[in-house]
Amino acid sequence: MIIDKTKYRIPIENYIVNETIKKIIVIGHTNNRDMRHVKGWLHRHNGNFKKTAAFTIDLNGSVYRHFDPKFHSRYFNCVELDTKTIVILLENEGFLVKDEIKNEFITWIGDIYNKPNEIVEKKWRGQEFWAPYSDEQIESAYLLIKQLCDEFFIPIKPIGHNTKISDLLDEKTILYKSNLDKNYTDLSPSWDFNNFKNKLELK
């Protein structure tokens, strides 16, 4: 697959140049659009912000590598988890709030969501409306995970849901941010977890 390693590459101040053994792939989302999260990384903490991810997949399915996944960041602020994990983010606004008066959907940062006909409606973790993930993202996530599992010898043992699970640090697997903490809302109910699990497990 094609991975763009230059367009959104981040400087070494934004991750930790320490090669570690990878056992887990965690999938989350950006909570915004237009690759704004990368711009945010570069401007926080005087350019030394380290809660970053190795990869982002945009809505068109383009894959961007921000740093070499053999290194790590402080994405979860937990050394044991961060050093074992490769983080992939999907470009997605996350949960949406409906403005009943204006009949509009608003993102968590106050932007008007401009694709109201594609919204997924399901009550989960205190929210009800969700921006969808694209078919292109699903396919690129599948290809990227397959490649990373092969490269880093990570067994393909994906989680088939987005609810919290305890004691995952000793598992070699593929999971979602929402499996780690009940306060995370990514990936959202817009993702077909069981279908993606089955897709990954096909030989």
TATA-V904705 format. One record per run of one state. SS is the DSSP state (a for helix, b for strand, c for the rest). FROM is the first residue (numbers start at 1). LEN is the number of residues. If there is no record, write none. Layout:
ss=SS from=FROM len=LEN
ss=SS from=FROM len=LEN
This chain:
ss=c from=1 len=2
ss=b from=3 len=2
ss=c from=5 len=7
ss=a from=12 len=3
ss=c from=15 len=1
ss=b from=16 len=1
ss=c from=17 len=7
ss=b from=24 len=6
ss=c from=30 len=6
ss=a from=36 len=12
ss=c from=48 len=7
ss=b from=55 len=3
ss=c from=58 len=5
ss=b from=63 len=3
ss=c from=66 len=6
ss=b from=72 len=1
ss=c from=73 len=6
ss=a from=79 len=6
ss=b from=85 len=6
ss=c from=91 len=4
ss=b from=95 len=5
ss=c from=100 len=4
ss=b from=104 len=4
ss=c from=108 len=4
ss=b from=112 len=1
ss=c from=113 len=3
ss=a from=116 len=3
ss=c from=119 len=1
ss=b from=120 len=5
ss=c from=125 len=2
ss=b from=127 len=4
ss=c from=131 len=4
ss=a from=135 len=18
ss=c from=153 len=5
ss=b from=158 len=1
ss=c from=159 len=14
ss=b from=173 len=4
ss=a from=177 len=4
ss=c from=181 len=12
ss=a from=193 len=9
ss=c from=202 len=2
